[in-house]
Amino acid sequence: MKPSDTLLFRNRIVHDYFGVDFSILENTVKHDLDQLEIVIRQILSDEGTTWQFRSFADLTDASY
């Protein structure tokens, strides 16, 4: 998933919630988040940030 695709996907979910095809959303969550996590970690590393990115896998048990 390219960063531009991620932004478009986010905008679709936020601004056209009732028009979202939830089978596509489910497929994205199941199959694309691992690649997105790799990209996010690389960006954080390149920027030298101290912010710690939690794994998407950790979010399945999130209490927030």
MOPAC internal coordinates of N, CA, C and O (Angstrom, degrees):
PM7 1SCF
backbone

  N    0.0000 0     0.00 0     0.00 0    0    0    0
  C    1.4427 1     0.00 0     0.00 0    1    0    0
  C    1.5264 1   108.22 1     0.00 0    2    1    0
  O    1.2310 1   120.42 1   -57.97 1    3    2    1
  N    1.3089 1   116.80 1   122.03 1    3    2    1
  C    1.4597 1   121.89 1   178.89 1    5    3    2
  C    1.5295 1   109.42 1   -76.33 1    6    5    3
  O    1.2310 1   120.05 1   -27.99 1    7    6    5
  N    1.3439 1   117.52 1   152.01 1    7    6    5
  C    1.4682 1   119.32 1   177.81 1    9    7    6
  C    1.5263 1   112.85 1   -54.41 1   10    9    7
  O    1.2310 1   119.98 1   142.02 1   11   10    9
  N    1.3280 1   117.64 1   -37.98 1   11   10    9
  C    1.4676 1   119.57 1   179.27 1   13   11   10
  C    1.5279 1   110.98 1   -65.39 1   14   13   11
  O    1.2310 1   120.15 1   144.53 1   15   14   13
  N    1.3348 1   117.31 1   -35.47 1   15   14   13
  C    1.4667 1   120.68 1   176.18 1   17   15   14
  C    1.5200 1   110.83 1   -65.37 1   18   17   15
  O    1.2310 1   121.03 1   142.35 1   19   18   17
  N    1.3242 1   115.64 1   -37.65 1   19   18   17
  C    1.4588 1   120.85 1   179.40 1   21   19   18
  C    1.5217 1   110.22 1   -62.34 1   22   21   19
  O    1.2310 1   120.45 1   134.84 1   23   22   21
  N    1.3220 1   116.74 1   -45.16 1   23   22   21
  C    1.4589 1   121.07 1   179.50 1   25   23   22
  C    1.5259 1   110.81 1   -63.29 1   26   25   23
  O    1.2310 1   120.21 1   135.46 1   27   26   25
  N    1.3108 1   117.20 1   -44.54 1   27   26   25
  C    1.4646 1   120.55 1   178.77 1   29   27   26
  C    1.5220 1   111.20 1   -62.45 1   30   29   27
  O    1.2310 1   120.80 1   139.46 1   31   30   29
  N    1.3219 1   116.07 1   -40.54 1   31   30   29
  C    1.4626 1   121.40 1   179.62 1   33   31   30
  C    1.5245 1   110.03 1   -63.91 1   34   33   31
  O    1.2310 1   120.59 1   135.36 1   35   34   33
  N    1.3204 1   116.47 1   -44.64 1   35   34   33
  C    1.4683 1   121.29 1   178.55 1   37   35   34
  C    1.5213 1   110.46 1   -60.53 1   38   37   35
  O    1.2310 1   120.25 1   133.74 1   39   38   37
  N    1.3318 1   117.12 1   -46.26 1   39   38   37
  C    1.4591 1   120.56 1  -179.74 1   41   39   38
  C    1.5225 1   111.64 1   -61.42 1   42   41   39
  O    1.2310 1   120.63 1   141.75 1   43   42   41
  N    1.3041 1   116.40 1   -38.25 1   43   42   41
  C    1.4683 1   120.24 1   179.19 1   45   43   42
  C    1.5259 1   110.64 1   -64.22 1   46   45   43
  O    1.2310 1   120.42 1   136.36 1   47   46   45
  N    1.3172 1   116.79 1   -43.64 1   47   46   45
  C    1.4642 1   120.64 1  -179.43 1   49   47   46
  C    1.5268 1   110.81 1   -65.77 1   50   49   47
  O    1.2310 1   120.40 1   136.16 1   51   50   49
  N    1.3272 1   116.85 1   -43.84 1   51   50   49
  C    1.4642 1   120.99 1  -175.97 1   53   51   50
  C    1.5236 1   112.33 1   -72.86 1   54   53   51
  O    1.2310 1   120.04 1   136.87 1   55   54   53
  N    1.3199 1   117.53 1   -43.13 1   55   54   53
  C    1.4597 1   120.60 1  -171.53 1   57   55   54
  C    1.5269 1   114.54 1   -97.87 1   58   57   55
  O    1.2310 1   119.84 1   165.22 1   59   58   57
  N    1.3069 1   117.92 1   -14.78 1   59   58   57
  C    1.4699 1   120.42 1  -179.33 1   61   59   58
  C    1.5204 1   109.21 1  -135.45 1   62   61   59
  O    1.2310 1   121.18 1  -131.30 1   63   62   61
  N    1.3300 1   115.35 1    48.70 1   63   62   61
  C    1.4622 1   121.18 1  -173.16 1   65   63   62
  C    1.5212 1   112.33 1   -51.38 1   66   65   63
  O    1.2310 1   120.09 1   134.25 1   67   66   65
  N    1.3178 1   117.42 1   -45.75 1   67   66   65
  C    1.4615 1   120.11 1  -175.89 1   69   67   66
  C    1.5286 1   112.64 1   -75.56 1   70   69   67
  O    1.2310 1   120.31 1   169.26 1   71   70   69
  N    1.3287 1   117.01 1   -10.74 1   71   70   69
  C    1.4510 1   120.70 1   177.41 1   73   71   70
  C    1.5217 1   113.29 1   -96.82 1   74   73   71
  O    1.2310 1   120.58 1  -177.58 1   75   74   73
  N    1.3265 1   116.49 1     2.42 1   75   74   73
  C    1.4656 1   121.43 1  -177.59 1   77   75   74
  C    1.5218 1   110.19 1   -75.00 1   78   77   75
  O    1.2310 1   121.06 1   -47.14 1   79   78   77
  N    1.3149 1   115.58 1   132.86 1   79   78   77
  C    1.4693 1   121.33 1   173.89 1   81   79   78
  C    1.5276 1   106.43 1   -85.74 1   82   81   79
  O    1.2310 1   120.76 1   -73.09 1   83   82   81
  N    1.3272 1   116.16 1   106.91 1   83   82   81
  C    1.4562 1   119.92 1  -172.78 1   85   83   82
  C    1.5244 1   113.26 1   -68.97 1   86   85   83
  O    1.2310 1   119.71 1   160.82 1   87   86   85
  N    1.3140 1   118.16 1   -19.18 1   87   86   85
  C    1.4654 1   118.84 1   174.35 1   89   87   86
  C    1.5314 1   109.93 1   -69.92 1   90   89   87
  O    1.2310 1   120.27 1   144.96 1   91   90   89
  N    1.3328 1   117.10 1   -35.04 1   91   90   89
  C    1.4667 1   120.82 1   175.83 1   93   91   90
  C    1.5237 1   109.68 1   -69.33 1   94   93   91
  O    1.2310 1   120.37 1   137.78 1   95   94   93
  N    1.3259 1   116.89 1   -42.22 1   95   94   93
  C    1.4626 1   120.83 1   177.55 1   97   95   94
  C    1.5270 1   110.84 1   -59.97 1   98   97   95
  O    1.2310 1   120.42 1   134.06 1   99   98   97
  N    1.3202 1   116.81 1   -45.94 1   99   98   97
  C    1.4637 1   120.89 1   179.14 1  101   99   98
  C    1.5255 1   110.94 1   -61.76 1  102  101   99
  O    1.2310 1   120.37 1   136.62 1  103  102  101
  N    1.3191 1   116.90 1   -43.38 1  103  102  101
  C    1.4642 1   121.22 1   179.09 1  105  103  102
  C    1.5319 1   110.80 1   -61.84 1  106  105  103
  O    1.2310 1   120.51 1   138.40 1  107  106  105
  N    1.3209 1   116.64 1   -41.60 1  107  106  105
  C    1.4633 1   120.98 1   178.91 1  109  107  106
  C    1.5191 1   110.99 1   -62.65 1  110  109  107
  O    1.2310 1   120.70 1   134.04 1  111  110  109
  N    1.3227 1   116.26 1   -45.96 1  111  110  109
  C    1.4645 1   120.38 1  -179.83 1  113  111  110
  C    1.5245 1   110.67 1   -62.09 1  114  113  111
  O    1.2310 1   120.45 1   138.17 1  115  114  113
  N    1.3180 1   116.74 1   -41.83 1  115  114  113
  C    1.4659 1   120.57 1  -176.57 1  117  115  114
  C    1.5246 1   113.33 1   -74.11 1  118  117  115
  O    1.2310 1   120.26 1   149.85 1  119  118  117
  N    1.3494 1   117.11 1   -30.15 1  119  118  117
  C    1.4635 1   118.55 1  -169.00 1  121  119  118
  C    1.5276 1   116.05 1  -119.12 1  122  121  119
  O    1.2310 1   119.49 1   160.92 1  123  122  121
  N    1.3228 1   118.58 1   -19.08 1  123  122  121
  C    1.4617 1   119.69 1  -173.21 1  125  123  122
  C    1.5264 1   114.68 1  -110.31 1  126  125  123
  O    1.2310 1   119.65 1   164.17 1  127  126  125
  N    1.3190 1   118.28 1   -15.83 1  127  126  125
  C    1.4612 1   119.14 1  -175.31 1  129  127  126
  C    1.5200 1   113.20 1   -67.30 1  130  129  127
  O    1.2310 1   119.80 1   148.86 1  131  130  129
  N    1.3182 1   117.99 1   -31.14 1  131  130  129
  C    1.4677 1   119.46 1   177.68 1  133  131  130
  C    1.5244 1   111.14 1   -60.81 1  134  133  131
  O    1.2310 1   120.50 1   136.84 1  135  134  133
  N    1.3320 1   116.65 1   -43.16 1  135  134  133
  C    1.4620 1   120.36 1   178.75 1  137  135  134
  C    1.5191 1   110.86 1   -67.60 1  138  137  135
  O    1.2310 1   120.48 1   141.07 1  139  138  137
  N    1.3291 1   116.69 1   -38.93 1  139  138  137
  C    1.4585 1   120.42 1   178.46 1  141  139  138
  C    1.5263 1   110.49 1   -63.78 1  142  141  139
  O    1.2310 1   120.28 1   140.92 1  143  142  141
  N    1.3073 1   117.07 1   -39.08 1  143  142  141
  C    1.4642 1   121.06 1   178.56 1  145  143  142
  C    1.5313 1   110.58 1   -61.34 1  146  145  143
  O    1.2310 1   120.04 1   139.07 1  147  146  145
  N    1.3128 1   117.53 1   -40.93 1  147  146  145
  C    1.4661 1   121.74 1   177.93 1  149  147  146
  C    1.5260 1   110.09 1   -60.92 1  150  149  147
  O    1.2310 1   120.38 1   135.10 1  151  150  149
  N    1.3248 1   116.87 1   -44.90 1  151  150  149
  C    1.4659 1   121.53 1   179.94 1  153  151  150
  C    1.5288 1   110.44 1   -63.32 1  154  153  151
  O    1.2310 1   120.20 1   135.29 1  155  154  153
  N    1.3349 1   117.22 1   -44.71 1  155  154  153
  C    1.4660 1   120.90 1  -179.89 1  157  155  154
  C    1.5232 1   110.74 1   -61.59 1  158  157  155
  O    1.2310 1   120.57 1   135.03 1  159  158  157
  N    1.3184 1   116.52 1   -44.97 1  159  158  157
  C    1.4710 1   119.71 1   179.63 1  161  159  158
  C    1.5333 1   111.31 1   -62.50 1  162  161  159
  O    1.2310 1   120.14 1   141.86 1  163  162  161
  N    1.3248 1   117.33 1   -38.14 1  163  162  161
  C    1.4670 1   120.73 1   179.00 1  165  163  162
  C    1.5223 1   110.76 1   -66.88 1  166  165  163
  O    1.2310 1   120.23 1   137.55 1  167  166  165
  N    1.3186 1   117.17 1   -42.45 1  167  166  165
  C    1.4680 1   120.84 1   178.18 1  169  167  166
  C    1.5243 1   110.04 1   -61.23 1  170  169  167
  O    1.2310 1   120.35 1   134.11 1  171  170  169
  N    1.3262 1   116.93 1   -45.89 1  171  170  169
  C    1.4641 1   120.51 1   179.49 1  173  171  170
  C    1.5248 1   111.10 1   -61.83 1  174  173  171
  O    1.2310 1   120.60 1   139.80 1  175  174  173
  N    1.3216 1   116.45 1   -40.20 1  175  174  173
  C    1.4610 1   120.89 1   178.73 1  177  175  174
  C    1.5298 1   110.71 1   -65.06 1  178  177  175
  O    1.2310 1   120.76 1   134.73 1  179  178  177
  N    1.3278 1   116.15 1   -45.27 1  179  178  177
  C    1.4658 1   120.85 1   179.97 1  181  179  178
  C    1.5265 1   111.77 1   -61.92 1  182  181  179
  O    1.2310 1   120.64 1   144.74 1  183  182  181
  N    1.3257 1   116.39 1   -35.26 1  183  182  181
  C    1.4622 1   121.11 1  -178.61 1  185  183  182
  C    1.5217 1   112.14 1   -81.78 1  186  185  183
  O    1.2310 1   120.23 1   167.28 1  187  186  185
  N    1.3172 1   117.17 1   -12.72 1  187  186  185
  C    1.4539 1   120.99 1   179.47 1  189  187  186
  C    1.5200 1   113.55 1    69.74 1  190  189  187
  O    1.2310 1   120.51 1  -154.56 1  191  190  189
  N    1.3064 1   116.62 1    25.44 1  191  190  189
  C    1.4633 1   120.51 1  -178.68 1  193  191  190
  C    1.5261 1   111.16 1   -73.76 1  194  193  191
  O    1.2310 1   121.12 1   -24.93 1  195  194  193
  N    1.3068 1   115.47 1   155.07 1  195  194  193
  C    1.4660 1   120.18 1   175.96 1  197  195  194
  C    1.5258 1   110.98 1   -97.69 1  198  197  195
  O    1.2310 1   120.54 1   177.20 1  199  198  197
  N    1.3317 1   116.57 1    -2.80 1  199  198  197
  C    1.4564 1   120.58 1   179.31 1  201  199  198
  C    1.5217 1   109.44 1   -65.59 1  202  201  199
  O    1.2310 1   120.34 1   -45.84 1  203  202  201
  N    1.3107 1   116.95 1   134.16 1  203  202  201
  C    1.4607 1   122.08 1  -178.31 1  205  203  202
  C    1.5213 1   110.28 1   -99.37 1  206  205  203
  O    1.2310 1   120.90 1   -58.25 1  207  206  205
  N    1.3033 1   115.89 1   121.75 1  207  206  205
  C    1.4584 1   121.69 1   177.86 1  209  207  206
  C    1.5138 1   109.29 1   -85.57 1  210  209  207
  O    1.2310 1   120.53 1   -55.81 1  211  210  209
  N    1.3191 1   116.59 1   124.19 1  211  210  209
  C    1.4608 1   120.40 1   175.18 1  213  211  210
  C    1.5203 1   108.51 1   -78.11 1  214  213  211
  O    1.2310 1   120.52 1   -32.87 1  215  214  213
  N    1.2764 1   116.61 1   147.13 1  215  214  213
  C    1.4584 1   121.52 1   178.89 1  217  215  214
  C    1.5192 1   109.82 1   -66.85 1  218  217  215
  O    1.2310 1   120.36 1   -35.86 1  219  218  217
  N    1.3311 1   116.92 1   144.14 1  219  218  217
  C    1.4607 1   120.17 1   174.37 1  221  219  218
  C    1.5217 1   110.24 1   -59.04 1  222  221  219
  O    1.2310 1   120.53 1   149.02 1  223  222  221
  N    1.3135 1   116.60 1   -30.98 1  223  222  221
  C    1.4652 1   120.36 1   179.00 1  225  223  222
  C    1.5223 1   110.43 1   -61.92 1  226  225  223
  O    1.2310 1   120.01 1   146.90 1  227  226  225
  N    1.3282 1   117.58 1   -33.10 1  227  226  225
  C    1.4634 1   121.40 1   178.06 1  229  227  226
  C    1.5228 1   112.28 1   -66.97 1  230  229  227
  O    1.2310 1   120.20 1   154.77 1  231  230  229
  N    1.3138 1   117.21 1   -25.23 1  231  230  229
  C    1.4574 1   120.77 1  -175.21 1  233  231  230
  C    1.5220 1   113.26 1   -71.27 1  234  233  231
  O    1.2310 1   119.80 1   163.45 1  235  234  233
  N    1.3084 1   118.00 1   -16.55 1  235  234  233
  C    1.4644 1   119.49 1   178.96 1  237  235  234
  C    1.5170 1   111.14 1   -67.04 1  238  237  235
  O    1.2310 1   120.10 1   157.15 1  239  238  237
  N    1.3195 1   117.41 1   -22.85 1  239  238  237
  C    1.4602 1   121.89 1   179.33 1  241  239  238
  C    1.5238 1   112.08 1  -108.07 1  242  241  239
  O    1.2310 1   120.33 1  -167.35 1  243  242  241
  N    1.3250 1   116.98 1    12.65 1  243  242  241
  C    1.4633 1   120.29 1  -176.15 1  245  243  242
  C    1.5231 1   110.83 1   -67.44 1  246  245  243
  O    1.2310 1   121.14 1   -35.03 1  247  246  245
  N    1.3065 1   115.42 1   144.97 1  247  246  245
  C    1.4575 1   120.33 1  -179.52 1  249  247  246
  C    1.5224 1   111.93 1  -104.41 1  250  249  247
  O    1.2310 1   120.08 1  -166.50 1  251  250  249
  N    1.3146 1   117.46 1    13.50 1  251  250  249
  C    1.4624 1   119.63 1  -179.74 1  253  251  250
  C    1.4993 1   111.06 1  -112.28 1  254  253  251
  O    1.2310 1   120.10 1   180.00 1  255  254  253

